[in-house]
Amino acid sequence: SGGTTPTALAISPGDGNLYVANQVDKNIVHFEAAANGVLTKKDSVTLSTTPVAMSVSPDGNTLYAVSGTSSATLSAYTLSSGTLGSAASQLNLTIPGFASDSIVPTGVTVLANGKAVFVTAYDLSAYNPGGTTTSSASPGWIFVFTTGSGGALTPVTGSPYSAGVKPSAVATDPTDRYVYVTDFASNQLIGYGIYTGYTLNFLQNGPYKTGGQPTSVSIDPRGK
């Protein structure tokens, strides 16, 4: 994996490049993937905080990564033929009205059209089983950003949105109409519709019950 304790994988469109996030080394390592499946280590970037999740844009030009164990950072790294570049933009994620709370990121994904990025996180100051809570904020959140030239990320109106108690993963459908978030603490899948300006609203027939403590979610690329 190019480091110690790999925690996340992301692959580029066309399956030619694999990215591995390593927890202990706080790095993201790029491997070139040959047609026969052989991986060749190419390059890497080191983060200031622990990487948690990653997603590659549909055009293969940007790698989005969320990092942190008590503070959440969203970084957009440029990609050139798969090679990792510098961070074109970095944003610290905070809850409005609770800027000093500890935020733990859990997932990130990019819309199929590449025009919006979604990040899940929970407020450790408000949800800390077995520990002390110091905040009255709602615990679970999903942040939404539109993408722009040069890696620019702009929060959409209303972001962040409520996302249960402890959101653990996020996925979007290939039609750019829906977002789904797993809630580890509530054993459920939360669905959102995507509206004008990439704003979100809950699906009327959700949330949907899952098995115990869901940790990940993926959608059939055919949208079925």
Residue pairs with C-beta under 8 A, 6 or more apart in sequence:
1 20
1 22
1 29
2 20
2 22
2 25
2 27
2 29
2 31
2 41
2 44
3 20
3 22
3 24
3 25
3 27
3 29
3 44
4 22
4 23
4 24
4 25
5 22
5 23
5 24
6 20
6 21
6 22
6 23
7 21
7 22
7 23
7 50
7 51
7 52
8 20
8 21
8 51
8 52
8 53
8 54
9 18
9 19
9 20
9 21
9 54
10 18
10 19
10 21
10 54
10 55
10 56
10 63
11 17
11 18
11 19
11 33
11 56
12 18
12 19
12 56
12 60
12 79
12 82
13 56
13 58
13 59
13 60
14 60
15 33
16 32
16 33
16 82
17 30
17 31
17 32
17 33
17 56
17 60
17 79
17 82
18 30
18 31
18 32
18 33
18 39
19 28
19 29
19 30
19 31
19 54
19 56
19 63
19 84
20 28
20 29
20 31
21 27
21 28
21 51
21 52
21 53
21 54
21 65
22 28
22 29
22 51
23 50
23 51
25 46
26 46
26 47
26 48
26 49
26 50
26 51
26 67
27 44
27 45
27 46
27 47
27 51
28 44
28 45
28 47
28 51
28 54
28 63
28 65
28 77
28 84
29 41
29 43
29 44
30 41
30 42
30 43
30 44
30 82
30 83
30 84
31 39
31 40
31 41
31 42
32 39
32 40
32 42
32 82
33 39
34 40
42 82
42 83
43 83
43 84
44 84
45 77
45 84
45 86
45 87
47 65
47 67
47 75
48 67
48 73
49 67
49 68
49 69
49 71
49 73
50 67
50 68
50 69
51 65
51 66
51 67
52 65
52 66
52 67
52 68
52 105
52 106
52 107
53 65
53 66
53 105
53 106
53 107
53 108
53 169
54 63
54 64
54 65
54 66
54 108
55 63
55 64
55 108
55 109
55 110
55 117
56 62
56 63
56 64
56 79
56 110
57 63
57 64
57 110
57 114
57 147
58 110
58 112
58 113
58 114
59 114
60 79
60 82
61 78
61 79
61 80
62 76
62 77
62 78
62 79
62 88
62 110
62 147
62 151
63 76
63 77
63 79
63 84
64 74
64 75
64 76
64 77
64 108
64 110
64 117
65 74
65 75
65 77
65 108
66 72
66 73
66 74
66 75
66 93
66 105
66 106
66 107
66 108
66 119
66 121
67 73
67 75
67 105
68 103
68 104
68 105
69 104
70 102
70 103
70 104
70 124
71 92
71 102
71 103
72 92
72 93
72 103
72 104
72 105
72 119
72 121
73 90
73 91
73 92
73 93
73 105
74 90
74 91
74 93
74 105
74 108
74 117
74 119
74 143
74 145
74 153
75 87
75 89
75 90
75 91
76 87
76 88
76 89
76 90
76 117
76 147
76 151
76 153
77 84
77 85
77 86
77 87
77 88
78 84
78 85
78 86
78 88
78 151
79 85
87 151
88 150
88 151
88 152
89 150
89 151
89 152
89 153
91 145
91 153
93 103
93 105
93 119
93 121
93 143
93 160
94 101
94 103
95 101
95 103
95 123
95 137
95 141
95 160
96 160
97 137
98 123
98 125
98 126
98 135
98 137
100 125
101 123
101 124
101 125
101 126
101 134
101 135
101 137
102 123
102 124
102 125
103 121
103 122
103 123
103 124
103 141
104 121
104 122
104 123
104 124
105 119
105 120
105 121
106 120
106 121
106 122
106 166
106 167
106 168
106 169
106 170
107 119
107 120
107 167
107 168
107 169
107 170
107 181
108 117
108 118
108 119
108 120
108 170
109 117
109 118
109 170
109 171
109 172
110 116
110 117
110 118
110 147
110 172
111 117
111 118
111 172
111 176
111 194
111 198
112 172
112 173
112 174
112 175
112 176
113 176
114 147
115 146
115 147
115 198
116 144
116 145
116 146
116 147
116 156
116 194
116 198
117 144
117 145
117 147
117 153
118 142
118 143
118 144
118 170
118 172
118 179
119 142
119 143
119 144
119 145
119 170
120 140
120 141
120 142
120 143
120 163
120 167
120 168
120 169
120 170
120 181
121 141
121 142
121 143
121 160
121 167
122 139
122 140
122 141
122 165
122 166
122 167
123 135
123 137
123 138
123 139
123 140
123 141
125 133
125 134
125 135
125 137
126 133
126 135
126 136
126 137
126 138
126 139
127 133
127 139
127 140
127 165
127 166
127 185
138 162
139 164
139 165
139 166
139 185
140 162
140 163
140 164
140 165
140 166
140 167
140 181
140 183
140 185
141 160
141 161
141 162
141 163
141 167
142 159
142 160
142 161
142 162
142 163
142 167
142 170
142 179
142 181
142 192
142 200
143 155
143 159
143 160
144 155
144 156
144 159
144 160
144 161
144 198
144 199
144 200
145 153
145 154
145 155
145 156
145 159
146 153
146 154
146 156
146 197
146 198
147 153
148 154
156 197
156 198
156 199
157 197
157 199
158 199
158 200
159 199
161 192
161 200
163 181
163 183
163 190
164 181
164 183
164 185
164 186
164 188
164 190
164 207
165 183
165 184
165 185
165 186
166 183
166 184
166 185
166 186
167 181
167 182
167 183
167 184
167 190
168 182
168 183
168 184
168 214
168 215
168 216
169 181
169 182
169 214
169 215
169 216
169 217
170 179
170 180
170 181
170 182
170 217
171 179
171 180
171 217
171 218
171 219
172 178
172 179
172 180
172 194
172 219
173 179
173 180
173 219
173 223
174 219
174 221
174 222
174 223
175 223
176 194
177 193
177 194
178 191
178 192
178 193
178 194
178 203
179 191
179 192
179 194
179 200
180 189
180 190
180 191
180 192
180 217
180 219
181 189
181 190
181 192
181 217
182 188
182 189
182 190
182 210
182 214
182 215
182 216
182 217
183 189
183 190
183 207
183 214
184 213
184 214
184 215
185 213
186 207
187 209
187 210
187 211
187 212
187 213
187 214
188 207
188 208
188 209
188 210
188 214
189 206
189 207
189 208
189 209
189 210
189 214
189 217
190 202
190 206
190 207
190 208
191 202
191 203
191 205
191 206
191 207
191 208
192 200
192 201
192 202
192 203
193 200
193 201
193 202
193 203
194 200
195 201
